[in-house]
Amino acid sequence: MTIEEAKQKVVFVARAEVGYHEGANNYTKYADDPNVIKLYGGSKQNLAWCGTFANWVYMKAFGYSI
């Protein structure tokens, strides 16, 4: 995979999430993903979503699971 192909995968996954909104108390589906929970060693619910979202996108784009 080229760098350009990798960039396109990341953008494709992220763009598919356009329109998703966090819920009350910063709830997001990204923090409920089992691989994200394993990555962080626990839930990151109710915290700022940006870092969790970025990790989730990369994990989805490249098929990473813990």
Biopython code that builds the backbone (N, CA, C, O; Angstrom):
import numpy as np
from Bio.PDB.StructureBuilder import StructureBuilder

atoms = [
    (1, "MET", "N", (0.844, -1.173, 0.000)),
    (1, "MET", "CA", (0.000, 0.000, 0.000)),
    (1, "MET", "C", (0.887, 1.232, 0.000)),
    (1, "MET", "O", (1.849, 1.326, 0.762)),
    (2, "THR", "N", (0.550, 2.166, -0.859)),
    (2, "THR", "CA", (1.299, 3.413, -0.916)),
    (2, "THR", "C", (0.811, 4.359, 0.187)),
    (2, "THR", "O", (-0.238, 4.141, 0.792)),
    (3, "ILE", "N", (1.576, 5.386, 0.426)),
    (3, "ILE", "CA", (1.167, 6.400, 1.403)),
    (3, "ILE", "C", (-0.129, 7.062, 0.946)),
    (3, "ILE", "O", (-1.014, 7.323, 1.760)),
    (4, "GLU", "N", (-0.240, 7.328, -0.329)),
    (4, "GLU", "CA", (-1.463, 7.955, -0.855)),
    (4, "GLU", "C", (-2.674, 7.053, -0.641)),
    (4, "GLU", "O", (-3.748, 7.539, -0.285)),
    (5, "GLU", "N", (-2.521, 5.765, -0.849)),
    (5, "GLU", "CA", (-3.626, 4.820, -0.622)),
    (5, "GLU", "C", (-4.014, 4.787, 0.862)),
    (5, "GLU", "O", (-5.195, 4.723, 1.203)),
    (6, "ALA", "N", (-3.020, 4.830, 1.723)),
    (6, "ALA", "CA", (-3.286, 4.841, 3.162)),
    (6, "ALA", "C", (-4.050, 6.106, 3.559)),
    (6, "ALA", "O", (-4.998, 6.041, 4.342)),
    (7, "LYS", "N", (-3.643, 7.237, 3.027)),
    (7, "LYS", "CA", (-4.345, 8.496, 3.308)),
    (7, "LYS", "C", (-5.792, 8.411, 2.864)),
    (7, "LYS", "O", (-6.694, 8.853, 3.575)),
    (8, "GLN", "N", (-6.014, 7.842, 1.687)),
    (8, "GLN", "CA", (-7.367, 7.726, 1.151)),
    (8, "GLN", "C", (-8.245, 6.840, 2.040)),
    (8, "GLN", "O", (-9.427, 7.129, 2.227)),
    (9, "LYS", "N", (-7.676, 5.772, 2.583)),
    (9, "LYS", "CA", (-8.432, 4.900, 3.481)),
    (9, "LYS", "C", (-8.868, 5.653, 4.733)),
    (9, "LYS", "O", (-10.011, 5.535, 5.174)),
    (10, "VAL", "N", (-7.950, 6.423, 5.295)),
    (10, "VAL", "CA", (-8.261, 7.190, 6.506)),
    (10, "VAL", "C", (-9.367, 8.198, 6.222)),
    (10, "VAL", "O", (-10.315, 8.318, 6.997)),
    (11, "VAL", "N", (-9.250, 8.909, 5.135)),
    (11, "VAL", "CA", (-10.258, 9.911, 4.775)),
    (11, "VAL", "C", (-11.607, 9.243, 4.512)),
    (11, "VAL", "O", (-12.643, 9.774, 4.911)),
    (12, "PHE", "N", (-11.608, 8.094, 3.849)),
    (12, "PHE", "CA", (-12.846, 7.381, 3.552)),
    (12, "PHE", "C", (-13.585, 7.008, 4.839)),
    (12, "PHE", "O", (-14.792, 7.222, 4.951)),
    (13, "VAL", "N", (-12.853, 6.450, 5.809)),
    (13, "VAL", "CA", (-13.472, 6.056, 7.079)),
    (13, "VAL", "C", (-13.978, 7.285, 7.827)),
    (13, "VAL", "O", (-15.101, 7.281, 8.330)),
    (14, "ALA", "N", (-13.171, 8.326, 7.906)),
    (14, "ALA", "CA", (-13.565, 9.534, 8.640)),
    (14, "ALA", "C", (-14.775, 10.211, 7.988)),
    (14, "ALA", "O", (-15.694, 10.636, 8.687)),
    (15, "ARG", "N", (-14.779, 10.310, 6.681)),
    (15, "ARG", "CA", (-15.909, 10.959, 5.989)),
    (15, "ARG", "C", (-17.215, 10.209, 6.174)),
    (15, "ARG", "O", (-18.285, 10.817, 6.163)),
    (16, "ALA", "N", (-17.141, 8.910, 6.341)),
    (16, "ALA", "CA", (-18.351, 8.119, 6.559)),
    (16, "ALA", "C", (-19.034, 8.483, 7.876)),
    (16, "ALA", "O", (-20.200, 8.147, 8.086)),
    (17, "GLU", "N", (-18.321, 9.161, 8.751)),
    (17, "GLU", "CA", (-18.857, 9.544, 10.056)),
    (17, "GLU", "C", (-19.417, 10.962, 10.085)),
    (17, "GLU", "O", (-19.929, 11.403, 11.114)),
    (18, "VAL", "N", (-19.325, 11.674, 8.975)),
    (18, "VAL", "CA", (-19.868, 13.034, 8.915)),
    (18, "VAL", "C", (-21.352, 12.987, 9.264)),
    (18, "VAL", "O", (-22.109, 12.200, 8.697)),
    (19, "GLY", "N", (-21.751, 13.824, 10.186)),
    (19, "GLY", "CA", (-23.137, 13.883, 10.619)),
    (19, "GLY", "C", (-23.377, 13.196, 11.954)),
    (19, "GLY", "O", (-24.407, 13.418, 12.590)),
    (20, "TYR", "N", (-22.432, 12.360, 12.386)),
    (20, "TYR", "CA", (-22.587, 11.722, 13.688)),
    (20, "TYR", "C", (-22.355, 12.774, 14.766)),
    (20, "TYR", "O", (-21.436, 13.586, 14.658)),
    (21, "HIS", "N", (-23.174, 12.759, 15.787)),
    (21, "HIS", "CA", (-23.042, 13.714, 16.888)),
    (21, "HIS", "C", (-22.910, 12.967, 18.204)),
    (21, "HIS", "O", (-23.545, 11.936, 18.422)),
    (22, "GLU", "N", (-22.072, 13.511, 19.072)),
    (22, "GLU", "CA", (-21.943, 12.903, 20.384)),
    (22, "GLU", "C", (-23.218, 13.122, 21.173)),
    (22, "GLU", "O", (-23.955, 14.080, 20.937)),
    (23, "GLY", "N", (-23.469, 12.231, 22.106)),
    (23, "GLY", "CA", (-24.660, 12.328, 22.944)),
    (23, "GLY", "C", (-24.391, 13.106, 24.214)),
    (23, "GLY", "O", (-23.384, 13.802, 24.347)),
    (24, "ALA", "N", (-25.312, 12.967, 25.131)),
    (24, "ALA", "CA", (-25.187, 13.648, 26.425)),
    (24, "ALA", "C", (-23.898, 13.207, 27.119)),
    (24, "ALA", "O", (-23.474, 12.057, 27.000)),
    (25, "ASN", "N", (-23.295, 14.126, 27.830)),
    (25, "ASN", "CA", (-22.064, 13.862, 28.595)),
    (25, "ASN", "C", (-20.925, 13.340, 27.729)),
    (25, "ASN", "O", (-20.130, 12.515, 28.179)),
    (26, "ASN", "N", (-20.841, 13.816, 26.489)),
    (26, "ASN", "CA", (-19.774, 13.453, 25.544)),
    (26, "ASN", "C", (-19.803, 11.980, 25.148)),
    (26, "ASN", "O", (-18.767, 11.439, 24.762)),
    (27, "TYR", "N", (-20.955, 11.312, 25.230)),
    (27, "TYR", "CA", (-21.056, 9.914, 24.816)),
    (27, "TYR", "C", (-20.781, 9.793, 23.321)),
    (27, "TYR", "O", (-21.311, 10.578, 22.534)),
    (28, "THR", "N", (-19.955, 8.815, 22.914)),
    (28, "THR", "CA", (-19.752, 8.500, 21.499)),
    (28, "THR", "C", (-19.679, 6.995, 21.310)),
    (28, "THR", "O", (-19.276, 6.260, 22.211)),
    (29, "LYS", "N", (-20.068, 6.557, 20.142)),
    (29, "LYS", "CA", (-19.971, 5.129, 19.809)),
    (29, "LYS", "C", (-18.514, 4.701, 19.693)),
    (29, "LYS", "O", (-18.200, 3.522, 19.857)),
    (30, "TYR", "N", (-17.627, 5.640, 19.412)),
    (30, "TYR", "CA", (-16.206, 5.314, 19.248)),
    (30, "TYR", "C", (-15.610, 4.786, 20.549)),
    (30, "TYR", "O", (-14.807, 3.854, 20.534)),
    (31, "ALA", "N", (-15.999, 5.376, 21.663)),
    (31, "ALA", "CA", (-15.478, 4.948, 22.960)),
    (31, "ALA", "C", (-16.059, 3.607, 23.400)),
    (31, "ALA", "O", (-15.532, 2.981, 24.319)),
    (32, "ASP", "N", (-17.143, 3.156, 22.754)),
    (32, "ASP", "CA", (-17.731, 1.852, 23.069)),
    (32, "ASP", "C", (-17.114, 0.716, 22.260)),
    (32, "ASP", "O", (-17.383, -0.452, 22.538)),
    (33, "ASP", "N", (-16.296, 1.036, 21.271)),
    (33, "ASP", "CA", (-15.679, -0.001, 20.451)),
    (33, "ASP", "C", (-14.746, -0.841, 21.331)),
    (33, "ASP", "O", (-13.885, -0.289, 22.015)),
    (34, "PRO", "N", (-14.910, -2.166, 21.319)),
    (34, "PRO", "CA", (-14.075, -3.013, 22.187)),
    (34, "PRO", "C", (-12.575, -2.827, 21.980)),
    (34, "PRO", "O", (-11.810, -2.906, 22.941)),
    (35, "ASN", "N", (-12.142, -2.581, 20.745)),
    (35, "ASN", "CA", (-10.712, -2.387, 20.507)),
    (35, "ASN", "C", (-10.218, -1.059, 21.067)),
    (35, "ASN", "O", (-9.078, -0.965, 21.522)),
    (36, "VAL", "N", (-11.055, -0.045, 21.038)),
    (36, "VAL", "CA", (-10.673, 1.242, 21.627)),
    (36, "VAL", "C", (-10.572, 1.086, 23.146)),
    (36, "VAL", "O", (-9.648, 1.609, 23.769)),
    (37, "ILE", "N", (-11.519, 0.370, 23.733)),
    (37, "ILE", "CA", (-11.478, 0.139, 25.179)),
    (37, "ILE", "C", (-10.197, -0.600, 25.550)),
    (37, "ILE", "O", (-9.545, -0.250, 26.534)),
    (38, "LYS", "N", (-9.830, -1.617, 24.775)),
    (38, "LYS", "CA", (-8.597, -2.360, 25.041)),
    (38, "LYS", "C", (-7.370, -1.477, 24.845)),
    (38, "LYS", "O", (-6.416, -1.553, 25.619)),
    (39, "LEU", "N", (-7.396, -0.637, 23.808)),
    (39, "LEU", "CA", (-6.269, 0.258, 23.534)),
    (39, "LEU", "C", (-5.998, 1.161, 24.730)),
    (39, "LEU", "O", (-4.848, 1.354, 25.126)),
    (40, "TYR", "N", (-7.065, 1.713, 25.301)),
    (40, "TYR", "CA", (-6.917, 2.647, 26.410)),
    (40, "TYR", "C", (-6.868, 1.958, 27.775)),
    (40, "TYR", "O", (-6.569, 2.600, 28.782)),
    (41, "GLY", "N", (-7.156, 0.669, 27.814)),
    (41, "GLY", "CA", (-7.182, -0.031, 29.090)),
    (41, "GLY", "C", (-8.419, 0.311, 29.902)),
    (41, "GLY", "O", (-8.416, 0.181, 31.126)),
    (42, "GLY", "N", (-9.457, 0.738, 29.242)),
    (42, "GLY", "CA", (-10.720, 1.081, 29.895)),
    (42, "GLY", "C", (-11.494, 2.058, 29.035)),
    (42, "GLY", "O", (-10.995, 2.538, 28.017)),
    (43, "SER", "N", (-12.689, 2.342, 29.441)),
    (43, "SER", "CA", (-13.565, 3.226, 28.673)),
    (43, "SER", "C", (-13.109, 4.674, 28.742)),
    (43, "SER", "O", (-12.632, 5.143, 29.775)),
    (44, "LYS", "N", (-13.261, 5.359, 27.644)),
    (44, "LYS", "CA", (-12.980, 6.794, 27.592)),
    (44, "LYS", "C", (-14.282, 7.564, 27.362)),
    (44, "LYS", "O", (-14.262, 8.688, 26.862)),
    (45, "GLN", "N", (-15.411, 6.956, 27.728)),
    (45, "GLN", "CA", (-16.681, 7.652, 27.609)),
    (45, "GLN", "C", (-16.677, 8.899, 28.476)),
    (45, "GLN", "O", (-15.987, 8.971, 29.493)),
    (46, "ASN", "N", (-17.452, 9.866, 28.057)),
    (46, "ASN", "CA", (-17.669, 11.114, 28.795)),
    (46, "ASN", "C", (-16.441, 12.004, 28.844)),
    (46, "ASN", "O", (-16.339, 12.880, 29.704)),
    (47, "LEU", "N", (-15.508, 11.785, 27.925)),
    (47, "LEU", "CA", (-14.340, 12.652, 27.797)),
    (47, "LEU", "C", (-14.355, 13.263, 26.401)),
    (47, "LEU", "O", (-15.159, 12.865, 25.559)),
    (48, "ALA", "N", (-13.493, 14.205, 26.157)),
    (48, "ALA", "CA", (-13.400, 14.785, 24.818)),
    (48, "ALA", "C", (-13.220, 13.665, 23.797)),
    (48, "ALA", "O", (-12.413, 12.759, 24.002)),
    (49, "TRP", "N", (-13.960, 13.726, 22.713)),
    (49, "TRP", "CA", (-14.035, 12.615, 21.768)),
    (49, "TRP", "C", (-12.950, 12.623, 20.709)),
    (49, "TRP", "O", (-12.752, 11.601, 20.053)),
    (50, "CYS", "N", (-12.240, 13.713, 20.509)),
    (50, "CYS", "CA", (-11.367, 13.857, 19.342)),
    (50, "CYS", "C", (-10.257, 12.810, 19.271)),
    (50, "CYS", "O", (-10.031, 12.242, 18.202)),
    (51, "GLY", "N", (-9.568, 12.540, 20.357)),
    (51, "GLY", "CA", (-8.498, 11.548, 20.338)),
    (51, "GLY", "C", (-9.037, 10.140, 20.148)),
    (51, "GLY", "O", (-8.455, 9.332, 19.424)),
    (52, "THR", "N", (-10.148, 9.855, 20.800)),
    (52, "THR", "CA", (-10.782, 8.550, 20.651)),
    (52, "THR", "C", (-11.215, 8.343, 19.209)),
    (52, "THR", "O", (-11.018, 7.265, 18.649)),
    (53, "PHE", "N", (-11.801, 9.362, 18.608)),
    (53, "PHE", "CA", (-12.234, 9.269, 17.215)),
    (53, "PHE", "C", (-11.048, 9.024, 16.286)),
    (53, "PHE", "O", (-11.126, 8.171, 15.402)),
    (54, "ALA", "N", (-9.972, 9.746, 16.469)),
    (54, "ALA", "CA", (-8.801, 9.577, 15.608)),
    (54, "ALA", "C", (-8.248, 8.151, 15.709)),
    (54, "ALA", "O", (-7.926, 7.543, 14.688)),
    (55, "ASN", "N", (-8.137, 7.621, 16.912)),
    (55, "ASN", "CA", (-7.666, 6.245, 17.070)),
    (55, "ASN", "C", (-8.633, 5.256, 16.439)),
    (55, "ASN", "O", (-8.203, 4.302, 15.790)),
    (56, "TRP", "N", (-9.929, 5.468, 16.620)),
    (56, "TRP", "CA", (-10.950, 4.595, 16.045)),
    (56, "TRP", "C", (-10.839, 4.579, 14.519)),
    (56, "TRP", "O", (-10.910, 3.516, 13.903)),
    (57, "VAL", "N", (-10.666, 5.757, 13.907)),
    (57, "VAL", "CA", (-10.556, 5.845, 12.445)),
    (57, "VAL", "C", (-9.370, 5.022, 11.949)),
    (57, "VAL", "O", (-9.510, 4.235, 11.012)),
    (58, "TYR", "N", (-8.226, 5.195, 12.559)),
    (58, "TYR", "CA", (-7.036, 4.449, 12.127)),
    (58, "TYR", "C", (-7.225, 2.944, 12.310)),
    (58, "TYR", "O", (-6.823, 2.154, 11.456)),
    (59, "MET", "N", (-7.834, 2.556, 13.414)),
    (59, "MET", "CA", (-8.058, 1.134, 13.665)),
    (59, "MET", "C", (-9.001, 0.547, 12.615)),
    (59, "MET", "O", (-8.767, -0.558, 12.126)),
    (60, "LYS", "N", (-10.058, 1.270, 12.267)),
    (60, "LYS", "CA", (-11.001, 0.807, 11.236)),
    (60, "LYS", "C", (-10.364, 0.794, 9.858)),
    (60, "LYS", "O", (-10.549, -0.157, 9.098)),
    (61, "ALA", "N", (-9.623, 1.826, 9.531)),
    (61, "ALA", "CA", (-9.034, 1.945, 8.189)),
    (61, "ALA", "C", (-8.050, 0.829, 7.906)),
    (61, "ALA", "O", (-7.949, 0.368, 6.769)),
    (62, "PHE", "N", (-7.323, 0.386, 8.921)),
    (62, "PHE", "CA", (-6.264, -0.577, 8.688)),
    (62, "PHE", "C", (-6.530, -1.942, 9.327)),
    (62, "PHE", "O", (-5.637, -2.787, 9.390)),
    (63, "GLY", "N", (-7.769, -2.153, 9.804)),
    (63, "GLY", "CA", (-8.144, -3.461, 10.316)),
    (63, "GLY", "C", (-7.431, -3.877, 11.582)),
    (63, "GLY", "O", (-7.254, -5.069, 11.833)),
    (64, "TYR", "N", (-7.023, -2.920, 12.374)),
    (64, "TYR", "CA", (-6.295, -3.223, 13.606)),
    (64, "TYR", "C", (-7.256, -3.658, 14.700)),
    (64, "TYR", "O", (-8.282, -3.015, 14.922)),
    (65, "SER", "N", (-6.936, -4.721, 15.368)),
    (65, "SER", "CA", (-7.701, -5.114, 16.538)),
    (65, "SER", "C", (-6.733, -5.622, 17.597)),
    (65, "SER", "O", (-5.662, -6.147, 17.295)),
    (66, "ILE", "N", (-7.136, -5.451, 18.817)),
    (66, "ILE", "CA", (-6.283, -5.827, 19.947)),
    (66, "ILE", "C", (-6.776, -7.157, 20.494)),
    (66, "ILE", "O", (-6.209, -7.678, 21.454)),
]
sb = StructureBuilder()
sb.init_structure("model")
sb.init_model(0)
sb.init_chain("A")
sb.init_seg("    ")
for serial, (resi, resn, name, xyz) in enumerate(atoms, 1):
    if name == "N":
        sb.init_residue(resn, " ", resi, " ")
    sb.init_atom(name, np.array(xyz, "f"), 0.0, 1.0, " ", f" {name:<3s}", serial, name[0])
structure = sb.get_structure()
